[in-house]
Amino acid sequence: MSSLTASRRALRASLLGAGAAALLALGAPAQADPVKLAVQSAWPLTLPASGRDAQHFADAINEASGGDVSVQLYNAGALVPPLEIFDAVQRGTLDAGYTSPLYVAGKFPAVQLFGGVPFGPDAVGYVGWLYNGGGLDIWREIYAEQGVMTVPCGLMAQEAGGWYKEPIESVEDIQGLKLRFAGLAGEVMKKMGASVVLLSGGDIFPNLERGVIDGTEFSMPAIDRQIGFDKIAKNYYVPGWHQPAAINELIINKAKWDAMTDGQRRMIELTCRETMLWGLTSTYVENSEALDAFRENGVEIREFSPEVLAAFEEATAEVMQEQAETDPTFARVWESLSAYRDKAGTWEELRR
């Protein structure tokens, strides 16, 4: 028996045990109607972390549930455009989607804080806030009003700082650039004088290649390598100030979620937690290999200067204050996250 098969069987046994316990506690019948979910990913399923996490989740729950919960996973764009997944799930034309809360920033600004925060917590701190600091409860309240349920289902460590066709040596070098940035980091870049556009993953490369944009952030080196950004931009920056950690989500039509048994819902949540751990650890070696490949292809791995980073941080503080002043929900989420980080501050400083 391979180690992968053994681990999957162990996961199945664990999840089945949790599901059965939940059913027994409720006095529910032993045999519930199976749940079938059509799920579309926002990213190609071969893409490290984001896409592969979606595939891992689908494979794991299909095997572990013994048919109690079955997922039919669709590639990016197979049913709806990636940026329209939330709308499709909300309407019920799609059961579920594997996506990022950053992709609905225009509709619900507060949920950006659940996807990735400039100068925010690392991966461990993020998960701590969600599960132990009340963050997930607020997130679900926001989505419930839209008829959608969210389950954190992907976790990534710090991204890189992005690709630029020309070096960024000063704050002035950012002014006037056309950049692809998502979420709150995009608002920060606007304050820095850049023109910002939101593009889905598949649209970034051709726009960068044609010169429609001058630079882009996207993700970690392993993901950026697969997309091929190093073929057209030769300046790769660190650190990823805009996203020290990232959370992806499984969103499910709330009526579909509410119709499940507690055991089925628990099965989904536990599989997503396992997927977060798997995803977080799956790209460490690949990221290092990607950086070596970039260098061989003539890419300069550069660091933002202290001056530029300080300007990013100052602009971030302004963006957070402005968003909180204009949106009570954003203020509530930001206050929750900030309070949690303050409580963990002493330990966080010692860990660095």
Secondary structure, DSSP 8 states (H G I E B T S, - for coil): --HHHHHHHHHHHHHHHHHHHHHHHHT--SS---EEEEEEESS-TTSTTHHHHHHHHHHHHHHHTTTSEEEEEE-TTSSS-GGGHHHHHHHTSSSEEEE-GGGGTTT-GGGGGGT--TT---HHHHHHHHHHSSHHHHHHHHHHTTTEEEEEEEEE-----EEESS---SGGGTTT-EEE--HHHHHHHHHTT-EEE---HHHHHHHHHTTS-SEE----HHHHHHHTGGGT--EEEE--TT-SSEEEEEEEEHHHHHTS-HHHHHHHHHHHHHHHHHHHHSSHHHHHHHHHHHHHTT-EEEE--HHHHHHHHHHHHHHHHHHHHH-HHHHHHHHHHHHHHHHTHHHHHHH-
